[in-house]
Amino acid sequence: MQVVWFKRDLRISDHRPLFEAALRDGPVVPLFIVEEEILQAPDSSALHWDFQRAALHDLDRQLRALGAPLIIRQGEAVAVLEEIRRDHGIAHLWAHEETGNGITYARDRRVRRWARDSGVPFTEFPQNGVVRRLKSRDGWSQLWEKRMAEGVTPTPVYLPPHGLATVALEPAAAARATRRDAQETLESFLAGRGLRYTREMSSPVSAEMSCSRLSEYLAWGLCSMREVVQQTRHRAARLASEAAPEAKLWRQSLRSFDARLHWHCHFMQKLEDEPRIEFENMVRAYDGLREGEFCRERFEAWKQGRTGFPFIDACMRYLVANGWINFRMRAMLVSFASYDLWLHWREPALYLAQLFRDYEPGIHYSQFQMQSGTTGINTLRMYNPTKQGIDQDPDGSFIRRWVPELAGEPEVHQPRRPTVDHVAAVAYARKRLGEIRRLDSSRTEARSVAQRHGSRKRTPGRRPRTTPPAEQGTLFGD
Ligand SMILES: Cc1cc2nc3c(=O)[nH]c(=O)nc-3n(C[C@H](O)[C@H](O)[C@H](O)COP(=O)(O)OP(=O)(O)OC[C@H]3O[C@@H](n4cnc5c(N)ncnc54)[C@H](O)[C@@H]3O)c2cc1C
């Protein structure tokens, strides 16, 4: 019996573990384990589980069509696998590598140990550009390119049935959580919505339509990174021969989009290489900087969108309602929590992890550390929330919609009974962070962070340009 263990890879196409299992003798058991430890974790939420459940129902439908329904089991992974081994035997266990949080990291180690001890061959394949046991960041971009250029793994046409029992999975409320939705989202972006991507990604008003909105599909693996990269490049290649008036705009947008697909793995690689950054400052010299001054009242005001800064509050309330917000607004919310409210990043990170339907630990913690100034290698980016509101929501319609108590006001951008004085707060933050940044010990650590995690410049003239700008001293993201 070949067991294929599905985790954050809820698809049948470009799925190497499933493909390899189907080539071997014997029934194929597609397995998903519902793990209480993950569901109860402080970075998990009903939003994630609902999306996953909807995707699992769809995955089961696709697998049934091939001959082998999805088996859902509940429990600790090793216990579940051992039970299947004992009752049915496992000739081979197949899975994708996962760059997850501390819980899934420890779980994967336990499963590897169990497989070794019980003599079950266990093979894991990479599923994006993240490289396991990476020795050095030199040449990483080339490795990423190589992986993305490899052929998409064919979908098996038949899976020998297994006859194993499954537990029923409750229905899910999540809309748009199927493979078809992932494909339509990519197609509509590449065929039309993405035209003004570069210009419209920064405002939450235009980003909703003009950004790809692929993040949740990538995070839960409804499509593979390689599929997205290849379809994007296919579209770019077709454009190269088109003389349409919009071709130039398209080329610009697709270049920016392609770069962000690369960044997806670039950020995840940081957590893969250093799992501790989920919990600890990347540069330890920042330890103790904010922890002792954590103000619960401020944190609650930020969480509820009641800081008195209309644009911050509108963005937070929009995020709570939609499970998504664009990059710049995520960065601004974190900047506000970290600099204006002087909150250590860990609790805000857990809160936003729960709110993001696309929660991807590798991107999340790396971005959080970057936006709160603890990486030692990135320019401090302190957003002025009032200016952002004026720039990104000039007529105030977004603020009026999401902060309805201001709906009748003629002017909505200026703070109303603000929790803090922005100018004084960022001056304080800059001073405190600067003091640490200038320490010899912090500089030494920052150099090793740059060596370990910093992006490397690409050969000039090579396309696509994927060197993350912030790591050269400017804004990283949009
Ligand atoms: C504090 C903070 C936390 C974040 N947490 C997450 C997270 O948990 N999961 C997540 O997928 N993204 C996260 N991001 C990155 C980014 O905001 C989202 O990927 C993006 O907003 C998703 O919308 P989209 O799919 O329409 O993006 P698009 O702009 O259409 O980009 C396409 C894809 O590229 C990747 N991408 C885009 N921007 C970035 C970036 N700056 N860094 C890394 N990858 C990027 C994503 O996979 C995204 O789906 C975070 C950003 C910040 C500032």
The ligand as a MOL file (V3000), in Angstrom:
LIG
                    3D

  0  0  0     0  0            999 V3000
M  V30 BEGIN CTAB
M  V30 COUNTS 53 58 0 0 0
M  V30 BEGIN ATOM
M  V30 1 C 3.5600 41.5790 7.9510 0
M  V30 2 C 3.2750 40.8080 6.6960 0
M  V30 3 C 2.8260 39.4970 6.7770 0
M  V30 4 C 2.5730 38.7650 5.6180 0
M  V30 5 N 2.1050 37.4920 5.7520 0
M  V30 6 C 1.8560 36.7610 4.6450 0
M  V30 7 C 1.3530 35.4340 4.7680 0
M  V30 8 O 1.1360 34.9140 5.8590 0
M  V30 9 N 1.1140 34.7430 3.6080 0
M  V30 10 C 1.3560 35.2890 2.3790 0
M  V30 11 O 1.1210 34.6170 1.3590 0
M  V30 12 N 1.8520 36.5330 2.2510 0
M  V30 13 C 2.0940 37.2950 3.3310 0
M  V30 14 N 2.5740 38.5810 3.1860 0
M  V30 15 C 3.0090 39.0620 1.8510 0
M  V30 16 C 1.9510 39.7780 0.9860 0
M  V30 17 O 1.3380 40.8120 1.7020 0
M  V30 18 C 0.8830 38.8270 0.4480 0
M  V30 19 O 1.5100 37.7190 -0.1830 0
M  V30 20 C -0.0050 39.4640 -0.6090 0
M  V30 21 O -0.6170 40.6160 -0.0770 0
M  V30 22 C -1.0600 38.4540 -1.0560 0
M  V30 23 O -1.9340 38.9990 -2.0170 0
M  V30 24 P -1.8480 38.5720 -3.5480 0
M  V30 25 O -1.8480 37.0940 -3.6820 0
M  V30 26 O -2.9280 39.2920 -4.2860 0
M  V30 27 O -0.4190 39.1190 -3.9310 0
M  V30 28 P 0.2580 39.5340 -5.2960 0
M  V30 29 O 0.7410 40.9140 -5.1580 0
M  V30 30 O -0.6170 39.2370 -6.4430 0
M  V30 31 O 1.5700 38.6230 -5.3300 0
M  V30 32 C 1.5790 37.2960 -5.8750 0
M  V30 33 C 2.1500 36.3320 -4.8850 0
M  V30 34 O 3.4970 36.6670 -4.5940 0
M  V30 35 C 3.7880 36.4320 -3.2160 0
M  V30 36 N 4.1080 37.7230 -2.5870 0
M  V30 37 C 3.5960 38.9360 -2.8960 0
M  V30 38 N 4.1730 39.8840 -2.1480 0
M  V30 39 C 5.0660 39.2650 -1.3630 0
M  V30 40 C 5.9840 39.7270 -0.3810 0
M  V30 41 N 6.1160 41.0280 -0.0930 0
M  V30 42 N 6.7240 38.8160 0.2380 0
M  V30 43 C 6.6250 37.4930 -0.0480 0
M  V30 44 N 5.7840 36.9990 -0.9720 0
M  V30 45 C 5.0190 37.8780 -1.6200 0
M  V30 46 C 2.5230 35.8160 -2.6210 0
M  V30 47 O 2.6150 34.4300 -2.7110 0
M  V30 48 C 1.4430 36.3190 -3.5470 0
M  V30 49 O 0.3220 35.4790 -3.5810 0
M  V30 50 C 2.8040 39.3550 4.3500 0
M  V30 51 C 3.2500 40.6730 4.2670 0
M  V30 52 C 3.4750 41.3980 5.4320 0
M  V30 53 C 3.9340 42.8230 5.3210 0
M  V30 END ATOM
M  V30 BEGIN BOND
M  V30 1 1 1 2
M  V30 2 1 2 3
M  V30 3 2 2 52
M  V30 4 2 3 4
M  V30 5 1 4 5
M  V30 6 1 4 50
M  V30 7 2 5 6
M  V30 8 1 6 7
M  V30 9 1 6 13
M  V30 10 2 7 8
M  V30 11 1 7 9
M  V30 12 1 9 10
M  V30 13 2 10 11
M  V30 14 1 10 12
M  V30 15 2 12 13
M  V30 16 1 13 14
M  V30 17 1 14 15
M  V30 18 1 14 50
M  V30 19 1 15 16
M  V30 20 1 16 17
M  V30 21 1 16 18
M  V30 22 1 18 19
M  V30 23 1 18 20
M  V30 24 1 20 21
M  V30 25 1 20 22
M  V30 26 1 22 23
M  V30 27 1 23 24
M  V30 28 2 24 25
M  V30 29 1 24 26
M  V30 30 1 24 27
M  V30 31 1 27 28
M  V30 32 2 28 29
M  V30 33 1 28 30
M  V30 34 1 28 31
M  V30 35 1 31 32
M  V30 36 1 32 33
M  V30 37 1 33 34
M  V30 38 1 33 48
M  V30 39 1 34 35
M  V30 40 1 35 36
M  V30 41 1 35 46
M  V30 42 1 36 37
M  V30 43 1 36 45
M  V30 44 2 37 38
M  V30 45 1 38 39
M  V30 46 1 39 40
M  V30 47 2 39 45
M  V30 48 1 40 41
M  V30 49 2 40 42
M  V30 50 1 42 43
M  V30 51 2 43 44
M  V30 52 1 44 45
M  V30 53 1 46 47
M  V30 54 1 46 48
M  V30 55 1 48 49
M  V30 56 2 50 51
M  V30 57 1 51 52
M  V30 58 1 52 53
M  V30 END BOND
M  V30 END CTAB
M  END
